[in-house]
Amino acid sequence: MKHSFVLVLVLLIPVIRAQVPHWGPCPDPAVQPAFNLKQFMGRWFEIAKLPAQFEKGRCIETNFTLSTDSSIHVVSSEILNGELRKIQGTGVIEDMKNPAKLGISFSYVLPYSPYWILSTDYVNTALVYSCTDILRLFHVDFAWILARTRSLPDATIQKAKQTFVENNIDVIRMIPSRQLGCDKNL
Ligand SMILES: *[C@@H]1O[C@H](CO)[C@@H](O)[C@H](O)[C@H]1NC(C)=O
């Protein structure tokens, strides 16, 4: 038991390093009431994110579309080393009673990761949170501030961060995403 526990920790260290580990289980934030999936679809730009791992791509955006089978088609793109890169994924509502609790997977071999819409007005901003418990001992989480435009007023970003904090989500290491020069040719 002890040995397998150590093994699990060793295997997880690269994952943990790249992310923001916190002791204890995941927080249980409130999510957007009466979430309207249809209105959430479309193009969202990444304004800020947690964790503050060294940033790779810039101009990160995600385009959500409803598929006919009521799953969500997800296309994320970024510019990395002067090249536009896209990855495709699938989203689902994991719990019909909590439609703002989506799950997204970017590979057939990976399980759905939580993708919870904590708050959105559908037309300006969306706050997204993803947290995974590890052995109930600690958790790793991601958080994003998304917007329909490539930038947001500082006051809006501060208010968004405050919402995370009120939900016991630590966003001290949240970093702004680079959205400059994105509409030019590569
Ligand atoms: C988003 O995806 C839909 C469906 O694939 C497509 O019609 C639309 O052009 C895409 N929008 C952007 C901005 O990529």
The ligand as a Gaussian input file, in Angstrom:
#p B3LYP/6-31G(d) Opt

LIG

0 1
 C      -17.002000      27.746000     -35.273000
 O      -17.425000      26.462000     -35.697000
 C      -18.511000      26.500000     -36.615000
 C      -18.931000      25.078000     -36.891000
 O      -17.859000      24.261000     -37.229000
 C      -18.070000      27.236000     -37.873000
 O      -19.162000      27.323000     -38.763000
 C      -17.592000      28.628000     -37.492000
 O      -17.085000      29.283000     -38.639000
 C      -16.514000      28.551000     -36.446000
 N      -16.154000      29.890000     -36.039000
 C      -14.876000      30.274000     -35.910000
 C      -14.654000      31.669000     -35.472000
 O      -13.938000      29.537000     -36.125000

